[in-house]
């Protein structure tokens, strides 16, 4: 397929789908969004009216099986990603699915198996976006060897403040919808894999600080998804790593990454430079014998940016291959995600890849 019109069906039109995917797909040449199915008929019709989508479906199976589309964008909660993706691939349709590939590693593997069984179809996961502007620079510094042998990576992901107990239950805190996914842990591990590859062993401890919340019906629901987790990793590349992911620590530094080598140290944190827009992230490097770290300039040719919808459409047309993010990489971060829960529940280390 090259110049043919690509007709997209939308299953799940949540915040990111309306903010990013629908506008991004509409910007592509010879692309039409032809159908939508959201959580209710009323919400589907509202989205259809807002974005000029001609066909509304009452259930996702009918939308996926309909002949009016040849590609599907999945924007539901993670609990439906696997079923919708597999149904769409078996119906001969390309798939772009929202991040948090699935609820567990088995579902992710089933998705990869379905994609592998249909090699002529494009399957893509929405990538972790936070580090896209600086990924190539981090990769370049590491690959050129100026840091020496990598020893240790420290990643602190802080998405909140002191425990806040009044807000409603979020879908990310609902295991039925989210599965083994924990806060932003999976997408930051995906970013880490871009720089130094996957882990081979993980050991985790976790804590649920806010143990219950009211849902939208004011029914109090117990929470067992952690809001604070510490993970030690033995990385396949040979270094060790520590991830701390939390939403309940107040007056703490925001997200920051340190990578320590035998000859130098690199830090990823909020940029002090106002001359280049790269999502407020700066890359700082210092070498043996220097007084400290210095923010390094980011070559314009190395700056990545959000182009998920463009990449998806180009891949369908055979112009490029999917790099952000493949189902194979998605399986790796879902293996890691499930391994973390297995570890903190058992008190034991877990080897990767998982044996399912």
C-alpha positions in Angstrom: 0.0 0.0 0.0 1.5 3.3 -1.0 -0.9 6.0 -2.3 -4.1 4.1 -1.3 -6.3 5.9 1.3 -5.7 4.5 4.7 -8.9 4.3 6.7 -8.6 4.3 10.4 -11.0 3.0 13.1 -10.6 4.4 16.6 -11.3 2.1 19.5 -11.2 4.1 22.8 -11.0 7.9 22.3 -9.5 8.9 25.6 -7.4 12.0 26.4 -4.2 11.0 24.5 -6.2 9.8 21.5 -8.1 13.1 21.2 -5.0 15.2 22.0 -2.4 13.3 19.9 -3.6 10.4 17.7 -6.7 11.8 16.0 -5.1 15.2 15.1 -1.8 13.5 14.2 -3.5 11.0 11.9 -5.6 13.7 10.3 -2.4 15.6 9.4 -1.2 12.7 7.2 -1.9 12.7 3.5 -4.6 10.2 2.2 -5.7 9.2 5.7 -9.3 9.2 6.8 -10.7 8.4 10.3 -13.8 6.6 9.4 -15.1 5.1 12.6 -15.1 5.3 16.4 -16.2 3.3 19.4 -15.8 4.7 22.8 -16.9 3.4 26.2 -20.5 4.5 25.7 -22.7 5.4 22.7 -23.0 8.9 23.9 -19.3 9.5 24.3 -18.7 7.9 20.9 -21.2 10.3 19.2 -19.6 13.2 21.0 -16.1 12.3 19.7 -17.6 11.7 16.2 -19.2 15.1 16.1 -16.1 16.8 17.5 -13.7 15.3 14.9 -16.1 14.7 11.9 -16.0 10.9 12.1 -18.8 9.4 10.0 -19.4 6.0 11.6 -20.2 5.2 15.3 -20.2 1.7 16.6 -21.8 0.3 19.8 -19.0 -2.3 20.4 -15.4 -2.6 19.4 -15.8 -6.0 17.8 -18.2 -4.7 15.1 -15.9 -1.8 14.4 -12.8 -4.0 14.1 -14.5 -6.5 11.8 -16.2 -3.9 9.6 -14.9 -3.5 6.0 -14.9 0.4 6.3 -11.4 0.5 7.8 -8.0 -1.1 7.1 -6.2 0.1 10.3 -7.1 0.4 13.9 -5.9 2.8 16.6 -6.4 1.4 20.1 -6.8 3.9 22.9 -8.5 1.9 25.5 -7.3 0.9 29.0 -4.6 -1.8 28.9 -7.0 -4.6 29.8 -8.4 -4.5 26.2 -5.2 -3.9 24.3 -4.5 -7.6 23.7 -8.0 -8.7 22.6 -8.5 -5.7 20.3 -5.1 -6.0 18.7 -5.3 -9.7 18.0 -8.8 -9.3 16.6 -7.7 -6.5 14.3 -4.6 -8.3 13.1 -6.7 -11.4 12.4 -9.1 -9.2 10.4 -6.2 -8.1 8.2 -5.8 -4.6 9.7 -2.7 -2.6 10.9 -2.6 -1.7 14.6 -1.4 1.3 16.6 -2.0 0.6 20.3 -1.6 2.9 23.2 1.3 2.5 25.6 1.3 0.0 28.4 1.2 -2.7 25.8 -1.0 -5.1 27.9 -1.8 -6.0 31.5 0.7 -8.8 31.7 3.5 -10.6 29.9 1.4 -13.4 28.5 -1.0 -11.0 26.8 2.0 -9.1 25.4 3.4 -12.4 24.0 0.1 -13.3 22.5 0.1 -9.9 20.7 3.6 -10.4 19.4 2.7 -13.9 18.2 -0.3 -12.5 16.3 1.8 -9.7 14.8 4.5 -12.3 13.7 1.8 -14.4 12.1 0.8 -11.4 9.9 4.1 -10.0 8.7 2.5 -7.9 6.1 0.7 -5.8 8.7 2.2 -3.0 10.8 2.0 -3.3 14.6 3.1 -0.4 16.7 2.9 0.7 20.4 2.8 4.4 21.3 6.3 5.0 22.7 7.5 6.5 25.9 7.7 10.2 24.9 9.6 11.9 27.7 13.2 11.3 26.5 12.6 11.4 22.7 14.4 14.8 22.3 17.6 13.5 24.0 17.7 9.8 23.3 20.1 10.0 20.4 22.5 12.2 22.4 22.5 9.8 25.3 23.0 6.8 23.0 25.9 8.6 21.2 27.7 9.5 24.5 27.5 5.9 25.7 28.3 4.2 22.3 31.4 6.3 21.7 32.8 5.0 24.9 33.7 8.3 26.6 32.1 7.2 29.8 34.3 4.1 29.9 32.8 0.8 31.2 29.3 1.4 32.6 29.1 0.6 36.3 25.7 1.9 37.6 22.5 3.7 36.5 20.4 5.5 39.1 16.9 6.5 38.0 14.5 8.4 40.3 11.0 8.9 38.8 9.0 11.2 41.1 5.5 12.0 39.7 3.8 13.3 42.8 4.3 14.9 46.2 3.1 14.0 49.8 0.3 11.3 49.8 -2.9 12.7 48.5 -6.0 10.8 49.5 -9.0 12.8 48.3 -8.9 12.3 44.5 -11.0 9.6 42.8 -9.6 6.2 41.9 -7.7 6.5 38.7 -7.6 3.7 36.1 -3.9 3.3 36.7 -4.7 2.3 40.3 -7.3 -0.2 39.2 -5.7 -3.7 38.7 -8.6 -4.9 36.6 -7.9 -2.2 34.1 -4.1 -1.8 34.5 -2.8 -5.3 35.4 0.8 -5.4 36.5 1.6 -1.8 35.2 2.8 0.5 38.0 2.7 4.3 37.7 5.3 5.3 35.0 7.6 2.4 35.7 7.2 0.7 32.3 7.6 3.7 30.1 10.8 4.8 31.9 12.2 1.3 31.6 11.4 1.5 27.9 13.5 4.7 27.8 16.3 2.9 29.8 16.3 0.1 27.2 17.0 2.6 24.4 20.2 3.6 26.2 21.7 0.5 27.7 19.4 -2.4 26.7 17.3 -4.7 29.0 17.8 -6.2 32.4 18.5 -9.8 33.0 17.6 -10.0 36.7 15.3 -7.8 38.9 14.8 -7.6 42.6 12.0 -5.3 43.9 10.4 -3.9 47.1 7.1 -2.0 46.9 4.7 -0.2 49.2 1.0 0.9 48.9 0.8 4.1 50.8 -2.7 5.2 49.8 -4.6 1.9 50.3 -8.1 2.9 49.1 -9.9 5.5 47.1 -13.5 6.2 46.1 -14.5 5.4 42.5 -16.7 7.6 40.3 -19.7 6.1 42.0 -18.3 7.0 45.5 -17.7 3.4 46.3 -14.5 2.9 48.3 -12.2 0.5 46.4 -9.1 -1.2 47.8 -5.8 -0.5 46.0 -3.0 -3.0 45.7 -1.0 -1.4 42.9 2.1 0.2 44.6 2.5 4.0 44.7 6.2 3.6 45.7 8.6 0.9 44.3 12.3 0.3 44.4 14.0 -2.0 41.8 17.5 -3.3 41.6 18.5 -4.6 38.2 21.4 -6.6 36.8 21.6 -5.3 33.3 22.5 -7.6 30.3 25.1 -5.0 29.3 27.0 -5.7 32.5 26.2 -2.8 34.8 23.8 -2.5 37.7 20.7 -0.2 37.9 18.4 1.1 40.5 15.0 2.5 39.7 12.9 4.3 42.2 9.4 5.2 41.0 7.1 7.1 43.4 4.0 9.3 43.6 4.0 9.8 47.3 7.2 11.6 48.3 7.0 15.3 49.0 9.7 17.9 48.6 11.9 15.5 46.7 13.8 16.1 43.5 11.8 15.5 40.3 12.7 12.8 37.8 16.5 12.5 37.3 18.8 9.9 35.8 22.5 9.3 36.5 24.7 7.0 34.5 28.2 6.3 36.0 31.1 4.9 34.0 34.7 4.2 34.8 35.8 7.4 32.9 32.8 9.7 33.2 29.4 10.4 34.6 26.2 11.5 32.8 23.1 13.0 34.2 19.6 13.6 32.6 17.5 16.2 34.4 15.7 19.5 33.9 17.7 21.7 31.4 19.2 25.0 32.5 19.4 26.1 28.9 16.6 28.1 27.4 18.0 28.2 23.8 16.8 24.7 22.7 13.4 23.2 23.1 13.9 19.5 24.1 11.1 19.0 26.5 13.0 20.7 29.4 15.5 17.8 29.6 19.2 18.5 29.7 22.1 16.0 29.3 25.1 16.8 31.5 28.5 15.1 31.3 31.7 15.2 33.3 34.8 13.2 33.0 37.6 11.9 35.2 39.7 14.9 36.3 37.0 17.5 35.7 35.4 19.7 38.3 31.8 18.7 37.7 29.2 18.2 35.0 28.5 20.4 32.1 25.3 20.5 30.0 26.2 19.4 26.5 24.7 20.9 23.4 22.1 18.8 21.5 22.7 18.7 17.7 19.5 19.6 15.9 19.9 16.5 13.8 19.9 14.4 16.9 16.7 15.9 18.5 13.9 13.5 18.4 10.2 14.5 18.6 6.7 13.1 18.6 6.0 11.6 15.2 4.0 8.4 16.2 1.2 8.8 13.8 3.5 9.8 10.9 5.7 6.7 11.6 2.7 4.4 11.7 1.3 5.7 8.4 4.8 5.7 6.7 5.3 2.1 7.9 2.0 1.0 6.4 3.1 2.6 3.1 6.5 0.9 3.2 8.4 4.2 3.6 10.0 3.3 7.0 10.0 0.7 9.7 8.6 1.1 13.1 11.2 2.1 15.7 9.1 3.6 18.4 7.9 1.1 19.7 7.9 -2.4 18.3 5.9 -5.3 19.8 9.2 -7.1 20.5 10.3 -4.1 22.7 6.9 -4.0 24.3 7.2 -7.7 25.3 10.5 -6.8 27.0 9.0 -4.0 29.1 6.0 -6.1 30.0 8.3 -8.9 31.1 10.1 -6.4 33.3 6.8 -5.0 34.6 5.5 -8.4 35.6 8.9 -9.5 37.0 8.8 -6.5 39.4 5.5 -7.6 40.9 6.6 -11.2 41.1 9.7 -10.1 42.9 8.1 -7.8 45.5 5.4 -10.4 46.2 7.9 -13.3 46.6 10.8 -11.5 48.1 13.0 -13.1 45.5 14.9 -12.0 42.4 13.4 -12.8 39.0 15.3 -13.6 35.9 14.4 -12.2 32.5 13.1 -13.0 30.0 10.2 -14.6 31.9 9.3 -18.2 31.4 5.6 -18.0 30.7 
